[in-house]
Amino acid sequence: MSIVGIAKVHKTVTLDDVLRPITSIRGLYEPMHNVRYKMNADYRTAYFRLSETVDPMEVVGKINKLSKVSRSTIRAFMPKREFIPDVPVLRKKPDHHAHKLAAVSTGLIVQEMQTKFAGLFDLSSVTSHKLLQDIAKTIYKRLRTLILQADKPQYQEKEMEHKLYSNTWTMTQAYRKRHPHFADFQLILSTLHAIQDAEGNPRAQIMESELTAFTAQSYTVDNIPFDQIQQAYHKYLEKITSTVTEHIKNLDMTPRTTSPEEIARIKIREQLKTLLPYLPTCVKHATDQHFVPQESNTYIVNIYGEPALPARDAMAQFLRRHRLAGAARSPRMYNLLVLDVPKDQYLPLLHDDSTVVGSSKLVIRPGNLSKYSLPMSSFRHIQLDVAKELISSLKEDWPEEQYY
């Protein structure tokens, strides 16, 4: 392997600044620790170890050319063998980016499963949501395994055509290529049975159609149907009005002192008594405008494609008859489309659930379904448990540093 030196690197220049001209060169290179000319010098010399596939003269020429254009003081050169310092290769910090994306992708896939299986939330709540936590653990373990396999040479040219952990879009897509949607129900059932076996309870026999069934609710506020909010509003409006009216009637109009504050307080009470006949109208107007939310004219609908969303033209043709107010494809989940649907098209669109467009099946669900989100504390335990399991099962092929 060849070594290239970069001289006149000012002490204020970071290693990333030095690496920038080299990143566009194909091949592998390893940064080595910077070496000072002498104690307290303002300039240093940086060394890089290049792979055999990289032409060192090309690297030197490219760096010097870029330095001339940017008017930088750095200068690349080929050091003589006897002047090459005996310094170790700079140890890189472990890359946790892929593992963070795996955690986010796990949450997205769990949300997708709760959207398709609308009864999964209630089923999981019976187990204090241990069901969804164990499902998330299984999904996260699968994603971590995919990440490890993507780094192996035999996978890089076959099924891992893209960078698996570049973003959650490609990661969720790669997960579904390995674990298709039709296997989700079996994952739910096997996880539930494992929990029931551990607790000594009989196994529940659940049909897939029971979990996928859902009720189209009207506009909701904090998962409360808007109709119930209106009923509660009218129920308590009269009670609120009578309470406020009675309070104003019983106000003491006799001043206790002659202070300006007391005189002003009496004048305000006199004005309130004058407005007493109009108080019910004022209370109704104030609560209606500021306390009761107004019903939206559009509803949110989520569409998941199995195994993926149809082509854009085919999907546009399917949605054209519903006169959408807006549509946006998720930048994080590869098969999710979020729609803003007019009120009169809400139920007709939901009735088109399971429609097949091209080779894709559409899962259409309301956007206000109850869903469980994993707390960070629980997910941290999942990450640690999965890391320990992977280390113990793949220790022969993968060193422990790979997991942390």
C-alpha atoms as one frame of an Amber mdcrd trajectory, in Angstrom:
protein
   0.000   0.000   0.000   1.223   3.505  -0.844   1.394   6.468   1.486   0.691
  10.053   0.454   1.676  13.051   2.544  -0.085  16.413   2.703   2.124  19.224
   3.961   1.358  22.683   5.332  -1.896  21.690   6.998  -2.709  24.521   9.385
  -3.605  23.566  12.924  -7.074  25.104  12.472  -7.856  22.788   9.528  -9.834
  19.696  10.505  -9.318  16.191   9.190 -12.583  16.418   7.241 -11.246  19.446
   5.358  -8.141  17.506   4.405 -10.200  14.487   3.325 -12.536  16.502   1.109
 -10.323  16.483  -2.042  -9.757  12.733  -1.672 -13.355  11.591  -1.228 -14.075
  11.836  -4.965 -11.221   9.435  -5.813 -12.269   5.829  -6.211 -10.555   3.340
  -3.946  -9.819   2.847  -0.290  -7.687   5.085   1.871  -7.009   5.285   5.593
  -6.147   8.512   7.394  -3.199   8.329   9.760  -2.494  10.516  12.756  -1.216
  13.991  11.887   2.444  14.666  12.599   3.737  18.073  13.670   6.970  19.427
  12.198   8.088  20.443  15.658   6.651  21.369  19.004   4.155  24.284  18.972
   4.280  24.526  15.167   1.285  26.049  13.391   1.490  23.597  10.501   1.375
  19.831  10.358   1.835  17.058   7.828  -0.959  14.552   7.340  -0.404  11.061
   5.929  -2.862   8.758   4.177  -2.429   5.096   3.410  -3.904   4.208   0.004
  -5.090   0.876  -1.296  -3.279  -0.901  -4.113  -6.049  -0.023  -6.573  -5.388
   3.712  -6.248  -2.664   5.463  -8.242  -0.763   7.612  -5.702   0.443  10.053
  -8.372  -3.168  10.646  -9.424  -4.054  11.449  -5.825  -1.130  13.848  -5.466
  -1.963  15.626  -8.714  -5.647  15.953  -7.877  -5.018  17.376  -4.422  -2.460
  19.896  -5.690  -4.788  20.942  -8.514  -7.672  21.509  -6.129  -5.402  23.373
  -3.731  -4.299  25.728  -6.504  -7.905  26.447  -7.481  -8.987  27.070  -3.875
  -5.767  28.995  -3.083  -5.033  26.658  -0.215  -1.590  26.278   1.342  -1.662
  22.476   1.506   0.603  20.491  -0.807   0.506  16.761  -1.510   3.681  14.771
  -2.095   5.070  11.245  -2.191   7.256  10.878   0.908  10.504   9.007   0.740
  10.468   5.683   2.491  13.027   6.686   5.109  11.027   9.822   6.019   7.697
   8.065   6.541   6.863   8.303  10.255   5.887   5.237  12.182   2.383   6.365
  13.164  -0.701   4.203  13.576  -3.754   4.351  11.338  -6.336   6.739  12.728
  -9.069   4.658  14.332 -12.515   5.546  13.054 -15.434   5.904  15.388 -18.046
   3.137  15.070 -20.810   3.959  12.628 -24.164   3.828  14.441 -26.072   5.445
  11.572 -27.390   2.149  10.201 -28.557   1.021  13.626 -30.423   4.283  14.204
 -32.141   3.870  10.841 -33.049   0.310  11.823 -34.730   1.640  14.967 -36.733
   4.225  12.999 -37.621   1.651  10.323 -38.874  -0.708  13.018 -41.303   1.948
  14.236 -42.521   2.589  10.675 -43.153  -1.108  10.017 -44.969  -1.510  13.348
 -47.169   1.480  12.433 -47.912  -0.144   9.072 -48.950  -3.384  10.764 -51.246
  -1.518  13.171 -52.793   0.310  10.230 -53.539  -2.867   8.291 -54.544  -4.899
  11.350 -56.798  -2.322  13.009 -57.600  -4.730  15.858 -53.935  -5.210  16.747
 -53.940  -2.236  19.123 -56.793  -3.649  21.246 -55.283  -7.140  21.127 -51.932
  -5.804  22.304 -53.498  -3.715  25.072 -54.722  -6.959  26.697 -51.051  -7.931
  27.137 -50.079  -4.427  28.339 -48.633  -3.981  24.831 -46.041  -6.704  25.338
 -47.327  -8.143  22.058 -46.307  -5.093  20.032 -43.026  -4.781  21.918 -42.088
  -8.381  21.088 -43.132  -7.876  17.458 -40.928  -4.786  17.301 -38.042  -6.791
  18.755 -38.413  -9.422  16.032 -38.553  -6.790  13.283 -35.531  -4.950  14.659
 -33.541  -8.183  14.851 -34.398  -8.945  11.224 -33.272  -5.486  10.133 -29.985
  -5.803  12.019 -29.391  -9.150  10.313 -30.053  -7.548   6.925 -27.528  -4.807
   7.702 -24.860  -7.352   8.606 -25.550  -9.400   5.491 -25.440  -6.315   3.275
 -21.780  -5.861   4.214 -20.878  -9.362   3.031 -19.498  -9.558  -0.550 -21.873
 -12.321  -1.679 -24.886 -10.084  -0.991 -23.629  -6.828  -2.468 -24.129  -7.820
  -6.120 -27.268  -9.931  -5.765 -30.225  -8.757  -3.725 -28.623  -5.719  -2.063
 -28.459  -3.629  -5.236 -28.838  -0.366  -3.341 -27.226   0.914  -0.179 -29.418
  -0.794   2.392 -28.886   1.638   5.225 -28.771   4.903   3.274 -32.279   5.848
   4.512 -35.431   4.335   5.988 -37.049   4.179   2.537 -34.543   1.634   1.221
 -34.361  -0.170   4.550 -38.125  -0.781   4.816 -38.162  -1.789   1.148 -35.366
  -4.313   1.713 -37.214  -5.675   4.753 -40.358  -6.305   2.726 -38.397  -8.062
  -0.004 -37.170 -10.525   2.594 -40.317 -10.619   4.773 -43.442 -10.041   2.609
 -46.707  -8.654   3.937 -48.568 -11.972   3.837 -46.338 -13.267   6.664 -47.332
 -10.489   9.087 -50.385 -12.273  10.461 -48.356 -15.387  11.230 -45.817 -13.195
  13.052 -48.606 -11.669  15.156 -50.148 -15.053  15.927 -46.878 -16.795  16.829
 -45.802 -13.884  19.050 -49.172 -13.863  20.827 -49.052 -17.630  21.402 -45.518
 -17.365  22.814 -46.720 -14.783  25.346 -49.751 -16.883  26.295 -47.615 -20.022
  26.671 -45.204 -18.186  28.974 -48.107 -16.992  31.128 -49.761 -20.420  31.176
 -52.890 -19.197  29.390 -54.702 -21.089  26.624 -53.886 -20.030  23.093 -56.358
 -17.659  21.471 -57.649 -18.656  18.057 -57.908 -15.482  15.978 -58.857 -15.107
  12.341 -57.019 -12.641  10.132 -60.322 -11.093   9.067 -61.039 -10.221  12.712
 -57.861  -8.159  12.988 -58.200  -6.389   9.651 -61.801  -5.278  10.308 -62.210
  -1.593  11.143 -64.960   0.955  11.708 -64.856   4.196   9.760 -65.169   6.909
  12.386 -66.146  10.472  11.752 -63.854  13.402  12.482 -62.079  12.859  15.815
 -60.237  15.055  18.311 -57.722  13.134  20.450 -59.401   9.896  19.297 -62.805
  11.169  20.505 -65.482  11.264  17.768 -66.606  14.764  16.926 -70.271  13.792
  17.491 -69.509  12.938  21.130 -67.729  16.270  21.591 -70.776  18.117  20.246
 -73.110  16.164  22.533 -70.956  16.902  25.585 -70.767  20.563  24.572 -74.553
  20.977  24.382 -75.008  18.944  27.562 -72.783  21.172  29.696 -73.384  24.513
  27.971 -76.616  25.167  29.877 -75.003  24.145  33.171 -72.025  26.455  32.560
 -74.323  29.359  31.641 -76.539  28.931  34.714 -73.498  28.697  37.013 -71.947
  31.892  35.628 -75.310  33.722  35.733 -75.925  32.729  39.335 -72.429  33.861
  40.297 -72.943  37.331  38.763 -76.348  37.741  40.430 -74.842  37.084  43.863
 -71.948  39.516  43.490 -71.628  41.962  46.396 -72.121  45.530  45.117 -71.194
  47.282  48.399 -67.673  48.789  48.384 -65.584  47.705  51.363 -63.019  50.486
  51.054 -62.596  53.738  49.182 -59.482  52.624  47.327 -59.372  53.098  43.521
 -59.078  49.303  43.037 -62.274  48.652  44.991 -64.183  51.388  43.126 -63.047
  49.919  39.774 -64.109  46.429  40.913 -67.627  47.679  41.770 -67.947  49.388
  38.370 -66.998  46.153  36.589 -69.600  44.233  38.593 -72.225  46.808  37.652
 -71.372  46.325  33.975 -71.633  42.541  34.357 -75.097  42.862  35.889 -76.087
  45.111  32.975 -74.949  42.403  30.509 -76.753  39.658  32.429 -79.649  39.304
  29.891 -77.134  38.769  27.082 -74.874  36.413  29.039 -76.174  33.098  27.567
 -75.458  34.359  24.047 -71.971  35.569  25.039 -71.085  32.267  26.730 -72.308
  30.241  23.762 -70.356  32.386  21.316 -67.146  32.259  23.380 -67.206  28.492
  23.946 -68.220  27.768  20.374 -65.404  29.886  18.930 -62.567  29.138  21.340
 -63.237  25.878  23.200 -65.029  23.576  20.764 -62.934  22.528  17.736 -64.509
  22.981  14.348 -65.097  19.912  12.216 -62.693  19.645   9.320 -63.957  19.499
   5.752 -61.295  16.930   4.851 -60.196  13.639   6.382 -56.771  11.963   6.424
 -56.559   8.527   4.790 -53.491   6.269   4.645 -52.885   3.903   1.734 -50.252
   1.166   1.910 -49.323  -0.809  -1.184 -48.580  -4.528  -1.015 -45.914  -5.424
  -2.009 -45.443  -1.796  -3.130 -47.457   1.151  -4.391 -48.631   0.960  -8.016
 -47.061   3.034 -10.747 -47.791   6.742 -10.517 -50.086   6.885 -13.572 -52.113
   3.857 -12.455 -52.469   5.256  -8.928 -53.505   8.680 -10.228 -56.190   7.088
 -12.385 -57.558   5.188  -9.374 -57.665   8.296  -7.142 -58.990  10.733  -9.737
 -62.636   9.894  -9.078 -62.310  10.787  -5.371 -61.405  14.458  -6.024 -58.601
  14.607  -3.461 -57.735  17.804  -1.632 -54.103  16.714  -1.420 -51.776  13.718
  -1.616 -48.209  13.120  -0.475 -46.001  10.068  -0.679 -44.118   9.345   2.514
 -40.408  10.172   2.268 -39.649   7.589   4.982 -41.897   4.585   4.257 -41.521
   3.249   0.730 -45.121   2.056   0.256 -47.155   4.727   2.096 -49.360   7.375
   0.494 -51.127   9.947   2.716 -54.289  11.521   1.300 -56.384  14.539   2.261
 -59.904  13.479   1.283 -63.076  15.625   1.092 -65.751  14.702   3.606 -68.161
  13.353   0.990 -65.453  11.070  -0.480 -64.226   9.672   2.840 -66.471   6.598
   3.086 -66.422   5.782  -0.663 -62.617   5.700  -0.586 -62.539   3.447   2.489
 -64.932   1.057   0.752 -62.287   0.604  -1.972 -60.050  -1.208   0.515 -58.254
  -4.285  -0.911 -58.559  -2.953  -4.456 -55.904  -4.376  -6.781 -54.249  -1.827
  -9.060 -51.792  -3.407 -11.446 -49.950  -5.987  -9.379 -50.420  -4.126  -6.087
 -53.067  -4.550  -3.416 -54.141  -1.338  -1.689 -54.681  -1.291   2.080 -56.865
   1.781   2.730 -57.416   2.875   6.316 -58.551   6.007   8.216 -55.771   8.167
   9.528 -57.308   8.370  13.023 -56.905   4.724  14.052 -55.532   4.133  17.543
 -51.859   3.157  17.414 -49.231   2.285  19.990 -45.825   3.953  19.812 -42.882
   2.297  21.489 -41.417   4.430  24.303 -37.691   5.124  24.040 -36.965   3.243
  27.264 -38.572   0.065  25.932 -36.846   0.364  22.593 -33.461   0.790  24.229
 -33.948  -2.554  25.988 -34.932  -4.105  22.650 -31.738  -2.809  21.020 -29.545
  -4.218  23.786 -31.289  -7.611  23.789 -31.020  -7.951  20.006 -27.347  -6.939
  20.028 -26.560  -9.616  22.628 -28.463 -12.275  20.676 -26.704 -11.405  17.423
 -23.291 -11.420  19.079 -23.857 -14.865  20.570 -25.260 -16.343  17.342 -22.801
 -14.804  14.845 -19.700 -14.438  16.979 -17.618 -16.735  14.796 -18.190 -14.667
  11.652 -18.459 -11.192  13.131 -16.271  -9.570  15.809 -17.999  -7.848  18.700
 -16.929  -4.406  17.463 -19.357  -4.841  14.581 -22.343  -4.534  16.885 -21.459
  -1.497  18.979
